Amino acid sequence: MTAETTATTSAETTDKPSVLFVCVHNAGRSQMAAAYLDHLSGGRIEVRSAGSAPADAVNPAAVAAMAEEGIDMSAQTPKILTDEAVQDSDVVITMGCGDACPFYPGKRYEDWALEDPAGKGVEAVRPIRDEIRSRIQQLISELLPTENEK
């Protein structure tokens, strides 16, 4: 039992923070946010994304908009939101999922009010993408303070 407790404690106290992005379909906003966070943090942050009612595929306009930034999301697939994903994350960022996201004490929750890119072309998705990038850069500065960077 001690080894199990130690393993859990060491996993919880790891230096690598974890972030979960949640939107309804996990096809646009949350996928772009996850791709940006993974790319811009250089893998120093564990990244998850999920949806309360996942779509069949990632929004092609979101994929195209991110490709313009040199980030390939074409292999991503929408995933269902689970309690485990929330429990395993330090920060949970919702993007219009309403009350579908489970709440656990001790987690940091943020709600990012972003326009839904569903049904929009690349031209309309670019400003959403750029707003997400700006918020991701701020999030990285909060989760990876300069003194911890090597």
N, C-alpha and C positions, 0 to 999 in steps of 0.2 A: 504494500500500500504506500510505503514511503517513496519508492521509485516512481510510482504512478503520480503521486502528488508533486514530486520534484519535476517530472516531465511536464505536467500541466503548468506548474509555476514558471518554469523556464520558457515555455512556449508563450505564456501570457506576458512575460517581462522582456521579450525579445526587443531589440533596438529597432526592428523594422515595423513601422506602423502599418495598419491595414485599413483600407477604405472600401466601402460598398456604395455603389451608385445604383439608385432604384428609380425606375419610371414605369409606367403602365406596361408598355409593349417591349421594353428593353431592345428597341430597334433603332433609336436615334440618339437622343440626348445622353442617356446613360452609357451607351456604347462609345460615343465621341469622348465623353468625360473619362471613361476608363482608358481608352486608347491614349489620350493626351497625358493622363497621369502616369501611365506605364512608360511612355516615351520620354516625357520631360523629367521624370524622377530617376531615370536610368536604372530602373528596377530596385530602387532603394525603398519603395513603398509597395506593399502587397495590395493588389487591385482586384476587385470583384465588381460585377454588375449583374443585375437581375431585374425582372419585371413581375408585376402582380398578375398580368395576363399577357404573357409573351407572344409576340408576333411569330409568323413562320420564318421570317428572314429579316436581316438588318436592312434598314432603309437605304436603297441604292444612292439616293442623293447625299445621305450622310457619308457613305463610303466614298463617293466621288469628292466631296468637300474635304474629307480627311486626306485623301490621296494627294490633293493639291498641297497639303502640308508635309508630304513625304511620309505619311503614316498609313499603312495598309491594314484596313479593317475587313477586307473581303472574306477572310476565313472565319470571322466571328459569327456566332449564332445566338439568338435570344435565349435566355435561361429563366427558369421559374424562380421566384423569390422563395427562399426557405428560412425558417427560424434559425437554422444552423449558420447560414451566411451572415445573418444579422449578429448572432452571438459571437461569431469568429472575427468580427470587424470592430476596430476602435472608433471609426467614424462612419456614420451612415448619412449619405446625402440623398435626399429625395427630390424628385423633379416631377411634381404633379401626380404622385401616386395616391394622394388623399390619405385615407385611414388604412390603406391596405398594408402598410409597413408595420410589422410588430415592434413594440417598444420594450426595451430592456433597460433597467436602471444602470447607470454607470457608462453608458455609451454617449458619445457626442453625436447629436443629430443636427443637421442643417437642412433647410428646404430652399432649394434654388428655384426661383420663379423664372423659368425659361420658356420661350415659345416652343410649341411642339412642331418639329419638322415634318411630321407625317403629311404626306400628300403634296409636299412642296418640292420645287426644283432646286438645283444646286445654288442658283442665285439667291434664293430666299433662305437657304440653309447656311450660307457663309456667315451672316451676322450672328446667328445662333452659335455656330462653331467658334467664332472669334470671342464671344462673350464667355463661352465655356473655357477657352484657353486662358483668358484673363483670370477667371475664378480658380482654375487649376494652378496657375502660377502663384496666386495668393495662398492657396491651400498648401502647396509645397513649402513655401516660406514659413508657414506655421508648423508644419509637421517635421521639417528638416531644418532646424535653425542653423545658421552659418557656423556656429562654434562646433557643431557635430559633423560638419562636412570635412572631408579629407582632401 
